[in-house]
């Protein structure tokens, strides 16, 4: 655990009626216990698993590492653009970019951590083949080739960086993201086309109807499944909704673990719609499309920035369908950009874990 204790922030609770007519957060009143009902040592840190990819997952990890030392990131592996896409095409490896970003987010705030975070994020600038390749991508792929084991190599990189948590890929095979998009061709706004590739889906000018993976039944990394089943809390989002958040729900074994785990589940919403992919989406529409892709998934808490929710009643109704309470908290940076502030987000997660969790206090 590193960094300063997060600033306390005030959460506004919007508690819907859950299944059976009781408040959706009624489980918070249970006696302190760990997974499976066993008593847990007071002062133990929560086991937290965060799922996502890209900058959204990085924001969540930068916050979560401030409040727990038992943190695992499960990262999407469908990226096909930039340095990751080139390495994937040339060497047939998993795209390393989102894994690298997660490792950088887990680096500490001391000189060692911040130096290594800058090093692995550094991109070469040249007129040759190294142009725009990230140092961390090359390091990760080199260790994959040396060790022949995705998880062992990522654990070794994490040890080198002094990362405050573990990073795992959601699947051990490279995946292709495909989407059904209405109006991908602006000249045919009513046509629905299949758009292939995460980079293309993320920037489509059309309306994404649904996404799926190729192969359609990819194997989950066993360590990722085990982490979800053994967690106290699972955090999904924020991030690119169709290309970083929903793909985790399309890996059958991982989805089964998310449905079956005794962990509490919190969904962290984005601060603003993403140009292209979720243009014009309201907060509640994000929940609606999530539910269409994983109708059996239940949630305990939906976290949103109060300033990003113009219609609180509609969001509460959408969350109720998942059995979830809505928590509103200031989690955005104060510079006006739609980015999460790590300390404010950490304070929001910390408060949620205490208010809704089975066990605590963590510290």
Buried (B, 14 or more C-beta within 10 A) or exposed (E): BBBEEBEEBEBEBBBBEBEEEEBBBEBBEEEEEBBEEEEBEEEBBBBBBBBBBBBBBBBBBBBBBBBBEBBBBBBBBBBBBBBBBBBBEEEEBBBBBBBBBBBBBBBBBEEEBEEBBEBBBEBBEEEEEEEEBBBBBBBBBEBBEEBEEBBEBBBBBBEEBBBBBBBBBBBBEBBBBBBBBBBBEEEEEEEBBEBBBBBBBBBBEBBBEBBBBEEEEBBBBEBBBBBBBBBBBBBBBBBBBBBBBBBBBBBEBBBBBBBEBBBBBBBBBBBBBBEBBBEEBBBBBBBEBBBEBBEEBBBBBBBBBBEBBEEBEBBBBBBBBBBBBBBBBBBBBEEEEBBBBBBBBBBBBBBBBBBBBBBBEBE
